[in-house]
Every structure is written in C-alpha cells, then in structure tokens.
Amino acid sequence: MTTPAPPTEPPRCTFVKADGSRCRVTFGLHDGLCSPHDPARNAATDAARAAGGTTTSQVRRASKYRVLDPQQLGGRPARTLADIERGVATMTFAVGTGAADPATAREYFRGATTHREIKKLRRVVADLLSLRRDLKALKRGRSA
C-alpha cells in the first residue's frame, strides 16, 4: 500500500513586498503574478477598481450611510417615553424597508436606550426626593 503524497502548496504570486515577504495571492496568476502586481494588467486592474464603486447599492444611496430626515423622526428630540417608542418603531420600519442602514439604526437604538434609561433614572430620583420629604414630615409629627 502506498501512502498518499502530502498536499502541495498552490502556486502563489511571485511578487516580493518591501518587507521581503511574498504576495499570498494564489488565484488569477499570469506569468507568476497576480493582477495587482502584473504591470501588463494595470489598466484592467484600475478599471475593475473604479467599477467597484458603482455597484447597485452604491447607486441607490447618495452617501456612505442611509439615514432618515429629522422630520421622519418627529422633527425634534424625543421628550417622552412615547416619543422614544415612536422613534424606535419608525427606525425599525426604515431598516426593514431599506430607508436606513443597520449601522445607523444601531447607533439610533443605542442613543434611544440611553435616553430612556436617563428618563427612568430621573423619575426614580424624583420619587426618592418625594419620599424623603414625606418621611421628614412624618418624623416631625405632621401628615404628608
């Protein structure tokens, strides 16, 4: 019985980088060089690089992020928990329909969560202060 030969390493680009290491690309080689390192294919590489920015998703949106207009979120910062809830629902719908991108929504949700927690803490502090006043009045012998 013969033992199988160990797998051979696929051919790699022969370009040597400035740090002395070899390029690791193993596909699309022509005369031992990959497309970016082959001077004969510079024009084709540049054309492919330029075409990469004109994909469908790039054409659909005008900037890096898809965001909502402030009017879509109520036109002003949220003032109540209901405003926060409405904004979260609007942003969720916008992501589902493609009007807003997930990264924008994630940041919006983080801000909305922080805002909600601050509002809850303010309510707890107000309740605590009210209870302290009531307790102080009870200790003095007056009813609250």
Buried (B, 14 or more C-beta within 10 A) or exposed (E): EEEEEEEEEEEBBEBEEEEEEEBEBEEEBEEEBBBBBBEEBEEEBEEEEEEEEEEEEEEEEEEEEBBBEEEBBBEEEBEEEEBBEBBBEBBBEBBEEEBBBEEBBEEBBEBBEEBBEEBEEEEEEEEEEEEEEEEEEEEEEEEE
